[in-house]
């Protein structure tokens, strides 16, 4: 049995949380002091829509397997650009 897919918002939240290491705090740990102003992702995802608790939910997560066969549905692509806002 496979694990249930998670909502798209959870996957995006995890990507944003991972940016803490390269964001403003991360720049302080690098000798160069260079901090990215944005990060762009282009990821393969397995996406679907499901009815949960009376609502329609978009589910998206990384593919369950690395290799696809002719029996598998093709993976979709998710492109997201996350911009880091800096305080004045």
Biopython code that builds the backbone (N, CA, C, O; Angstrom):
import numpy as np
from Bio.PDB.StructureBuilder import StructureBuilder

atoms = [
    (1, "UNK", "N", (0.849, -1.191, 0.000)),
    (1, "UNK", "CA", (0.000, 0.000, 0.000)),
    (1, "UNK", "C", (0.888, 1.245, 0.000)),
    (1, "UNK", "O", (1.929, 1.276, 0.656)),
    (2, "UNK", "N", (0.474, 2.245, -0.726)),
    (2, "UNK", "CA", (1.268, 3.462, -0.810)),
    (2, "UNK", "C", (0.775, 4.488, 0.207)),
    (2, "UNK", "O", (-0.372, 4.444, 0.651)),
    (3, "UNK", "N", (1.655, 5.399, 0.559)),
    (3, "UNK", "CA", (1.317, 6.452, 1.518)),
    (3, "UNK", "C", (0.334, 7.422, 0.872)),
    (3, "UNK", "O", (0.407, 7.664, -0.333)),
    (4, "UNK", "N", (-0.585, 7.980, 1.658)),
    (4, "UNK", "CA", (-1.516, 8.960, 1.080)),
    (4, "UNK", "C", (-0.774, 10.210, 0.624)),
    (4, "UNK", "O", (0.217, 10.618, 1.229)),
    (5, "UNK", "N", (-1.266, 10.799, -0.439)),
    (5, "UNK", "CA", (-0.660, 12.013, -0.976)),
    (5, "UNK", "C", (-1.025, 13.190, -0.085)),
    (5, "UNK", "O", (-2.081, 13.189, 0.548)),
    (6, "UNK", "N", (-0.167, 14.178, -0.035)),
    (6, "UNK", "CA", (-0.422, 15.336, 0.821)),
    (6, "UNK", "C", (-0.891, 16.521, -0.005)),
    (6, "UNK", "O", (-0.636, 16.590, -1.207)),
    (7, "UNK", "N", (-1.578, 17.455, 0.644)),
    (7, "UNK", "CA", (-2.053, 18.647, -0.073)),
    (7, "UNK", "C", (-0.885, 19.467, -0.630)),
    (7, "UNK", "O", (0.207, 19.489, -0.062)),
    (8, "UNK", "N", (-1.142, 20.130, -1.738)),
    (8, "UNK", "CA", (-0.133, 20.952, -2.399)),
    (8, "UNK", "C", (0.450, 21.984, -1.441)),
    (8, "UNK", "O", (1.655, 22.232, -1.471)),
    (9, "UNK", "N", (-0.371, 22.587, -0.598)),
    (9, "UNK", "CA", (0.101, 23.596, 0.350)),
    (9, "UNK", "C", (1.164, 23.070, 1.301)),
    (9, "UNK", "O", (2.097, 23.792, 1.651)),
    (10, "UNK", "N", (1.030, 21.817, 1.724)),
    (10, "UNK", "CA", (2.038, 21.228, 2.608)),
    (10, "UNK", "C", (3.379, 21.068, 1.898)),
    (10, "UNK", "O", (4.431, 21.334, 2.478)),
    (11, "UNK", "N", (3.335, 20.629, 0.628)),
    (11, "UNK", "CA", (4.575, 20.465, -0.124)),
    (11, "UNK", "C", (5.253, 21.819, -0.337)),
    (11, "UNK", "O", (6.468, 21.933, -0.174)),
    (12, "UNK", "N", (4.481, 22.843, -0.701)),
    (12, "UNK", "CA", (5.060, 24.170, -0.899)),
    (12, "UNK", "C", (5.599, 24.735, 0.416)),
    (12, "UNK", "O", (6.643, 25.388, 0.427)),
    (13, "UNK", "N", (4.900, 24.489, 1.512)),
    (13, "UNK", "CA", (5.367, 24.932, 2.823)),
    (13, "UNK", "C", (6.702, 24.313, 3.191)),
    (13, "UNK", "O", (7.558, 24.975, 3.777)),
    (14, "UNK", "N", (6.881, 23.044, 2.849)),
    (14, "UNK", "CA", (8.146, 22.371, 3.121)),
    (14, "UNK", "C", (9.282, 22.971, 2.281)),
    (14, "UNK", "O", (10.401, 23.121, 2.771)),
    (15, "UNK", "N", (8.999, 23.309, 1.033)),
    (15, "UNK", "CA", (10.015, 23.950, 0.191)),
    (15, "UNK", "C", (10.422, 25.303, 0.763)),
    (15, "UNK", "O", (11.608, 25.626, 0.813)),
    (16, "UNK", "N", (9.443, 26.091, 1.192)),
    (16, "UNK", "CA", (9.731, 27.409, 1.759)),
    (16, "UNK", "C", (10.511, 27.271, 3.069)),
    (16, "UNK", "O", (11.453, 28.024, 3.313)),
    (17, "UNK", "N", (10.123, 26.318, 3.903)),
    (17, "UNK", "CA", (10.830, 26.105, 5.173)),
    (17, "UNK", "C", (12.294, 25.739, 4.925)),
    (17, "UNK", "O", (13.168, 26.127, 5.701)),
    (18, "UNK", "N", (12.563, 25.002, 3.862)),
    (18, "UNK", "CA", (13.931, 24.635, 3.529)),
    (18, "UNK", "C", (14.783, 25.795, 3.072)),
    (18, "UNK", "O", (16.010, 25.694, 3.054)),
    (19, "UNK", "N", (14.151, 26.904, 2.699)),
    (19, "UNK", "CA", (14.894, 28.075, 2.241)),
    (19, "UNK", "C", (15.540, 28.836, 3.389)),
    (19, "UNK", "O", (16.398, 29.686, 3.149)),
    (20, "UNK", "N", (15.152, 28.553, 4.637)),
    (20, "UNK", "CA", (15.745, 29.237, 5.779)),
    (20, "UNK", "C", (17.256, 29.096, 5.812)),
    (20, "UNK", "O", (17.953, 29.990, 6.291)),
    (21, "UNK", "N", (17.769, 27.980, 5.306)),
    (21, "UNK", "CA", (19.211, 27.740, 5.304)),
    (21, "UNK", "C", (19.950, 28.618, 4.302)),
    (21, "UNK", "O", (21.140, 28.885, 4.470)),
    (22, "UNK", "N", (19.249, 29.072, 3.257)),
    (22, "UNK", "CA", (19.922, 29.895, 2.245)),
    (22, "UNK", "C", (19.384, 31.314, 2.201)),
    (22, "UNK", "O", (19.810, 32.111, 1.366)),
    (23, "UNK", "N", (18.464, 31.636, 3.077)),
    (23, "UNK", "CA", (17.868, 32.968, 3.095)),
    (23, "UNK", "C", (18.738, 33.951, 3.849)),
    (23, "UNK", "O", (19.963, 33.836, 3.845)),
    (24, "UNK", "N", (18.119, 34.896, 4.482)),
    (24, "UNK", "CA", (18.835, 35.960, 5.186)),
    (24, "UNK", "C", (19.749, 35.384, 6.258)),
    (24, "UNK", "O", (20.900, 35.804, 6.370)),
    (25, "UNK", "N", (19.264, 34.435, 7.043)),
    (25, "UNK", "CA", (20.102, 33.835, 8.088)),
    (25, "UNK", "C", (21.282, 33.094, 7.487)),
    (25, "UNK", "O", (22.379, 33.116, 8.044)),
    (26, "UNK", "N", (21.063, 32.431, 6.341)),
    (26, "UNK", "CA", (22.135, 31.686, 5.708)),
    (26, "UNK", "C", (23.248, 32.582, 5.192)),
    (26, "UNK", "O", (24.410, 32.176, 5.184)),
    (27, "UNK", "N", (22.915, 33.792, 4.761)),
    (27, "UNK", "CA", (23.912, 34.714, 4.217)),
    (27, "UNK", "C", (24.927, 35.113, 5.280)),
    (27, "UNK", "O", (26.093, 35.356, 4.969)),
    (28, "UNK", "N", (24.490, 35.180, 6.520)),
    (28, "UNK", "CA", (25.399, 35.562, 7.598)),
    (28, "UNK", "C", (26.469, 34.502, 7.836)),
    (28, "UNK", "O", (27.558, 34.814, 8.318)),
    (29, "UNK", "N", (26.162, 33.246, 7.498)),
    (29, "UNK", "CA", (27.124, 32.175, 7.735)),
    (29, "UNK", "C", (28.126, 32.021, 6.593)),
    (29, "UNK", "O", (29.140, 31.343, 6.755)),
    (30, "UNK", "N", (27.857, 32.641, 5.438)),
    (30, "UNK", "CA", (28.784, 32.569, 4.322)),
    (30, "UNK", "C", (29.775, 33.730, 4.393)),
    (30, "UNK", "O", (29.407, 34.848, 4.751)),
    (31, "UNK", "N", (31.006, 33.461, 4.056)),
    (31, "UNK", "CA", (32.038, 34.502, 4.108)),
    (31, "UNK", "C", (31.735, 35.620, 3.101)),
    (31, "UNK", "O", (32.098, 36.773, 3.335)),
    (32, "UNK", "N", (31.084, 35.294, 2.000)),
    (32, "UNK", "CA", (30.806, 36.297, 0.970)),
    (32, "UNK", "C", (29.654, 37.209, 1.337)),
    (32, "UNK", "O", (29.571, 38.330, 0.835)),
    (33, "UNK", "N", (28.763, 36.752, 2.201)),
    (33, "UNK", "CA", (27.594, 37.551, 2.557)),
    (33, "UNK", "C", (26.555, 37.625, 1.458)),
    (33, "UNK", "O", (25.644, 38.450, 1.528)),
    (34, "UNK", "N", (26.670, 36.779, 0.440)),
    (34, "UNK", "CA", (25.711, 36.789, -0.671)),
    (34, "UNK", "C", (24.439, 36.077, -0.228)),
    (34, "UNK", "O", (24.491, 34.968, 0.304)),
    (35, "UNK", "N", (23.308, 36.717, -0.449)),
    (35, "UNK", "CA", (22.013, 36.126, -0.114)),
    (35, "UNK", "C", (21.135, 36.125, -1.366)),
    (35, "UNK", "O", (21.072, 37.135, -2.067)),
    (36, "UNK", "N", (20.469, 35.031, -1.655)),
    (36, "UNK", "CA", (19.601, 34.999, -2.835)),
    (36, "UNK", "C", (18.392, 35.897, -2.651)),
    (36, "UNK", "O", (17.888, 36.051, -1.538)),
    (37, "UNK", "N", (17.923, 36.492, -3.748)),
    (37, "UNK", "CA", (16.711, 37.311, -3.691)),
    (37, "UNK", "C", (15.490, 36.504, -4.101)),
    (37, "UNK", "O", (14.359, 36.883, -3.796)),
    (38, "UNK", "N", (15.718, 35.385, -4.796)),
    (38, "UNK", "CA", (14.620, 34.501, -5.166)),
    (38, "UNK", "C", (15.175, 33.114, -5.481)),
    (38, "UNK", "O", (16.361, 32.941, -5.763)),
    (39, "UNK", "N", (14.291, 32.154, -5.424)),
    (39, "UNK", "CA", (14.639, 30.767, -5.750)),
    (39, "UNK", "C", (13.528, 30.232, -6.642)),
    (39, "UNK", "O", (12.347, 30.445, -6.369)),
    (40, "UNK", "N", (13.909, 29.542, -7.704)),
    (40, "UNK", "CA", (12.920, 28.967, -8.605)),
    (40, "UNK", "C", (13.058, 27.456, -8.604)),
    (40, "UNK", "O", (14.163, 26.923, -8.700)),
    (41, "UNK", "N", (11.929, 26.768, -8.495)),
    (41, "UNK", "CA", (11.880, 25.316, -8.513)),
    (41, "UNK", "C", (11.164, 24.866, -9.774)),
    (41, "UNK", "O", (10.192, 25.492, -10.197)),
    (42, "UNK", "N", (11.634, 23.799, -10.368)),
    (42, "UNK", "CA", (10.943, 23.126, -11.464)),
    (42, "UNK", "C", (11.040, 21.649, -11.147)),
    (42, "UNK", "O", (12.045, 21.005, -11.449)),
    (43, "UNK", "N", (9.989, 21.109, -10.535)),
    (43, "UNK", "CA", (10.042, 19.768, -9.967)),
    (43, "UNK", "C", (9.015, 18.836, -10.599)),
    (43, "UNK", "O", (7.924, 19.265, -10.974)),
    (44, "UNK", "N", (9.373, 17.552, -10.716)),
    (44, "UNK", "CA", (8.355, 16.580, -11.119)),
    (44, "UNK", "C", (7.452, 16.301, -9.917)),
    (44, "UNK", "O", (7.942, 16.141, -8.799)),
    (45, "UNK", "N", (6.156, 16.242, -10.135)),
    (45, "UNK", "CA", (5.207, 15.941, -9.065)),
    (45, "UNK", "C", (4.126, 14.998, -9.582)),
    (45, "UNK", "O", (3.812, 14.975, -10.772)),
    (46, "UNK", "N", (3.568, 14.228, -8.662)),
    (46, "UNK", "CA", (2.361, 13.468, -8.947)),
    (46, "UNK", "C", (1.223, 14.295, -8.370)),
    (46, "UNK", "O", (1.159, 14.514, -7.161)),
    (47, "UNK", "N", (0.343, 14.745, -9.217)),
    (47, "UNK", "CA", (-0.738, 15.635, -8.789)),
    (47, "UNK", "C", (-2.091, 14.990, -9.071)),
    (47, "UNK", "O", (-2.262, 14.242, -10.034)),
    (48, "UNK", "N", (-3.041, 15.305, -8.199)),
    (48, "UNK", "CA", (-4.415, 14.841, -8.384)),
    (48, "UNK", "C", (-5.334, 15.743, -7.577)),
    (48, "UNK", "O", (-4.881, 16.557, -6.773)),
    (49, "UNK", "N", (-6.625, 15.586, -7.801)),
    (49, "UNK", "CA", (-7.634, 16.311, -7.047)),
    (49, "UNK", "C", (-8.484, 15.265, -6.334)),
    (49, "UNK", "O", (-8.874, 14.256, -6.921)),
    (50, "UNK", "N", (-8.762, 15.524, -5.056)),
    (50, "UNK", "CA", (-9.492, 14.550, -4.255)),
    (50, "UNK", "C", (-10.503, 15.268, -3.366)),
    (50, "UNK", "O", (-10.275, 16.400, -2.941)),
    (51, "UNK", "N", (-11.605, 14.608, -3.095)),
    (51, "UNK", "CA", (-12.638, 15.169, -2.220)),
    (51, "UNK", "C", (-12.359, 14.676, -0.799)),
    (51, "UNK", "O", (-12.460, 13.481, -0.521)),
    (52, "UNK", "N", (-12.001, 15.616, 0.110)),
    (52, "UNK", "CA", (-11.690, 15.279, 1.502)),
    (52, "UNK", "C", (-12.490, 16.181, 2.433)),
    (52, "UNK", "O", (-12.485, 17.403, 2.286)),
    (53, "UNK", "N", (-13.165, 15.578, 3.374)),
    (53, "UNK", "CA", (-13.924, 16.317, 4.395)),
    (53, "UNK", "C", (-14.827, 17.389, 3.786)),
    (53, "UNK", "O", (-14.901, 18.507, 4.295)),
    (54, "UNK", "N", (-15.504, 17.045, 2.707)),
    (54, "UNK", "CA", (-16.453, 17.966, 2.089)),
    (54, "UNK", "C", (-15.840, 19.049, 1.218)),
    (54, "UNK", "O", (-16.558, 19.934, 0.752)),
    (55, "UNK", "N", (-14.516, 19.005, 0.982)),
    (55, "UNK", "CA", (-13.834, 20.002, 0.147)),
    (55, "UNK", "C", (-13.009, 19.303, -0.915)),
    (55, "UNK", "O", (-12.553, 18.174, -0.734)),
    (56, "UNK", "N", (-12.825, 20.001, -2.032)),
    (56, "UNK", "CA", (-11.907, 19.518, -3.057)),
    (56, "UNK", "C", (-10.514, 20.003, -2.701)),
    (56, "UNK", "O", (-10.316, 21.179, -2.397)),
    (57, "UNK", "N", (-9.545, 19.089, -2.741)),
    (57, "UNK", "CA", (-8.170, 19.397, -2.343)),
    (57, "UNK", "C", (-7.233, 19.003, -3.476)),
    (57, "UNK", "O", (-7.349, 17.910, -4.030)),
    (58, "UNK", "N", (-6.297, 19.897, -3.825)),
    (58, "UNK", "CA", (-5.258, 19.578, -4.810)),
    (58, "UNK", "C", (-4.133, 18.874, -4.058)),
    (58, "UNK", "O", (-3.565, 19.425, -3.115)),
    (59, "UNK", "N", (-3.819, 17.658, -4.483)),
    (59, "UNK", "CA", (-2.748, 16.880, -3.878)),
    (59, "UNK", "C", (-1.551, 16.883, -4.807)),
    (59, "UNK", "O", (-1.698, 16.737, -6.021)),
    (60, "UNK", "N", (-0.384, 17.048, -4.247)),
    (60, "UNK", "CA", (0.838, 17.024, -5.057)),
    (60, "UNK", "C", (1.998, 16.624, -4.162)),
    (60, "UNK", "O", (2.120, 17.096, -3.032)),
    (61, "UNK", "N", (2.836, 15.760, -4.674)),
    (61, "UNK", "CA", (3.999, 15.316, -3.927)),
    (61, "UNK", "C", (5.036, 14.809, -4.923)),
    (61, "UNK", "O", (4.757, 14.653, -6.112)),
    (62, "UNK", "N", (6.219, 14.560, -4.419)),
    (62, "UNK", "CA", (7.259, 14.040, -5.303)),
    (62, "UNK", "C", (6.840, 12.660, -5.807)),
    (62, "UNK", "O", (6.099, 11.953, -5.125)),
    (63, "UNK", "N", (7.302, 12.276, -6.981)),
    (63, "UNK", "CA", (6.930, 10.972, -7.534)),
    (63, "UNK", "C", (7.327, 9.834, -6.603)),
    (63, "UNK", "O", (8.353, 9.902, -5.926)),
    (64, "UNK", "N", (6.516, 8.802, -6.576)),
    (64, "UNK", "CA", (6.768, 7.646, -5.704)),
    (64, "UNK", "C", (7.958, 6.823, -6.175)),
    (64, "UNK", "O", (8.634, 6.180, -5.372)),
    (65, "UNK", "N", (8.209, 6.844, -7.472)),
    (65, "UNK", "CA", (9.332, 6.086, -8.025)),
    (65, "UNK", "C", (10.137, 6.979, -8.964)),
    (65, "UNK", "O", (9.624, 7.963, -9.496)),
    (66, "UNK", "N", (11.387, 6.626, -9.156)),
    (66, "UNK", "CA", (12.227, 7.401, -10.079)),
    (66, "UNK", "C", (12.030, 6.981, -11.517)),
    (66, "UNK", "O", (12.139, 7.809, -12.422)),
    (67, "UNK", "N", (11.746, 5.725, -11.746)),
    (67, "UNK", "CA", (11.583, 5.207, -13.097)),
    (67, "UNK", "C", (10.112, 4.995, -13.403)),
    (67, "UNK", "O", (9.364, 4.494, -12.564)),
    (68, "UNK", "N", (9.702, 5.368, -14.586)),
    (68, "UNK", "CA", (8.323, 5.210, -15.031)),
    (68, "UNK", "C", (8.242, 4.078, -16.034)),
    (68, "UNK", "O", (9.160, 3.852, -16.822)),
    (69, "UNK", "N", (7.121, 3.368, -15.987)),
    (69, "UNK", "CA", (6.858, 2.348, -16.992)),
    (69, "UNK", "C", (5.699, 2.831, -17.854)),
    (69, "UNK", "O", (5.126, 3.889, -17.598)),
    (70, "UNK", "N", (5.365, 2.070, -18.855)),
    (70, "UNK", "CA", (4.250, 2.436, -19.727)),
    (70, "UNK", "C", (2.911, 2.366, -18.984)),
    (70, "UNK", "O", (1.917, 2.926, -19.447)),
    (71, "UNK", "N", (2.881, 1.688, -17.843)),
    (71, "UNK", "CA", (1.647, 1.552, -17.073)),
    (71, "UNK", "C", (1.414, 2.738, -16.124)),
    (71, "UNK", "O", (0.296, 2.935, -15.647)),
    (72, "UNK", "N", (2.452, 3.521, -15.852)),
    (72, "UNK", "CA", (2.355, 4.645, -14.922)),
    (72, "UNK", "C", (1.875, 5.898, -15.644)),
    (72, "UNK", "O", (2.162, 6.112, -16.822)),
    (73, "UNK", "N", (1.132, 6.720, -14.899)),
    (73, "UNK", "CA", (0.769, 8.028, -15.441)),
    (73, "UNK", "C", (2.013, 8.903, -15.445)),
    (73, "UNK", "O", (2.828, 8.807, -14.527)),
    (74, "UNK", "N", (2.180, 9.750, -16.451)),
    (74, "UNK", "CA", (3.357, 10.618, -16.469)),
    (74, "UNK", "C", (3.304, 11.632, -15.326)),
    (74, "UNK", "O", (2.227, 12.080, -14.932)),
    (75, "UNK", "N", (4.456, 11.981, -14.809)),
    (75, "UNK", "CA", (4.527, 12.980, -13.742)),
    (75, "UNK", "C", (4.242, 14.362, -14.317)),
    (75, "UNK", "O", (4.597, 14.665, -15.456)),
    (76, "UNK", "N", (3.607, 15.177, -13.519)),
    (76, "UNK", "CA", (3.383, 16.572, -13.890)),
    (76, "UNK", "C", (4.613, 17.374, -13.495)),
    (76, "UNK", "O", (5.534, 16.836, -12.881)),
    (77, "UNK", "N", (4.635, 18.650, -13.840)),
    (77, "UNK", "CA", (5.734, 19.536, -13.449)),
    (77, "UNK", "C", (5.156, 20.683, -12.630)),
    (77, "UNK", "O", (4.097, 21.221, -12.951)),
    (78, "UNK", "N", (5.861, 21.041, -11.582)),
    (78, "UNK", "CA", (5.491, 22.189, -10.767)),
    (78, "UNK", "C", (6.624, 23.196, -10.851)),
    (78, "UNK", "O", (7.765, 22.891, -10.502)),
    (79, "UNK", "N", (6.308, 24.385, -11.311)),
    (79, "UNK", "CA", (7.286, 25.462, -11.349)),
    (79, "UNK", "C", (6.826, 26.523, -10.366)),
    (79, "UNK", "O", (5.706, 27.028, -10.456)),
    (80, "UNK", "N", (7.698, 26.856, -9.427)),
    (80, "UNK", "CA", (7.368, 27.863, -8.421)),
    (80, "UNK", "C", (8.558, 28.798, -8.249)),
    (80, "UNK", "O", (9.706, 28.354, -8.236)),
    (81, "UNK", "N", (8.284, 30.079, -8.118)),
    (81, "UNK", "CA", (9.320, 31.077, -7.864)),
    (81, "UNK", "C", (9.007, 31.710, -6.525)),
    (81, "UNK", "O", (7.931, 32.276, -6.337)),
    (82, "UNK", "N", (9.940, 31.617, -5.595)),
    (82, "UNK", "CA", (9.765, 32.149, -4.254)),
    (82, "UNK", "C", (10.714, 33.323, -4.091)),
    (82, "UNK", "O", (11.926, 33.183, -4.257)),
    (83, "UNK", "N", (10.153, 34.486, -3.763)),
    (83, "UNK", "CA", (10.943, 35.710, -3.613)),
    (83, "UNK", "C", (11.139, 36.000, -2.144)),
    (83, "UNK", "O", (10.196, 35.938, -1.355)),
    (84, "UNK", "N", (12.380, 36.320, -1.777)),
    (84, "UNK", "CA", (12.718, 36.646, -0.387)),
    (84, "UNK", "C", (12.555, 38.146, -0.210)),
    (84, "UNK", "O", (13.199, 38.933, -0.904)),
    (85, "UNK", "N", (11.688, 38.545, 0.726)),
    (85, "UNK", "CA", (11.500, 39.960, 0.992)),
    (85, "UNK", "C", (12.459, 40.370, 2.106)),
    (85, "UNK", "O", (12.566, 39.689, 3.126)),
    (86, "UNK", "N", (13.137, 41.462, 1.906)),
    (86, "UNK", "CA", (14.084, 41.970, 2.877)),
    (86, "UNK", "C", (13.495, 43.172, 3.603)),
    (86, "UNK", "O", (12.812, 43.995, 2.992)),
    (87, "UNK", "N", (13.752, 43.275, 4.887)),
    (87, "UNK", "CA", (13.292, 44.431, 5.656)),
    (87, "UNK", "C", (14.117, 45.675, 5.320)),
    (87, "UNK", "O", (15.277, 45.569, 4.922)),
    (88, "UNK", "N", (13.527, 46.821, 5.480)),
    (88, "UNK", "CA", (14.217, 48.075, 5.148)),
    (88, "UNK", "C", (15.193, 48.470, 6.233)),
    (88, "UNK", "O", (15.860, 49.498, 6.119)),
]
sb = StructureBuilder()
sb.init_structure("model")
sb.init_model(0)
sb.init_chain("A")
sb.init_seg("    ")
for serial, (resi, resn, name, xyz) in enumerate(atoms, 1):
    if name == "N":
        sb.init_residue(resn, " ", resi, " ")
    sb.init_atom(name, np.array(xyz, "f"), 0.0, 1.0, " ", f" {name:<3s}", serial, name[0])
structure = sb.get_structure()
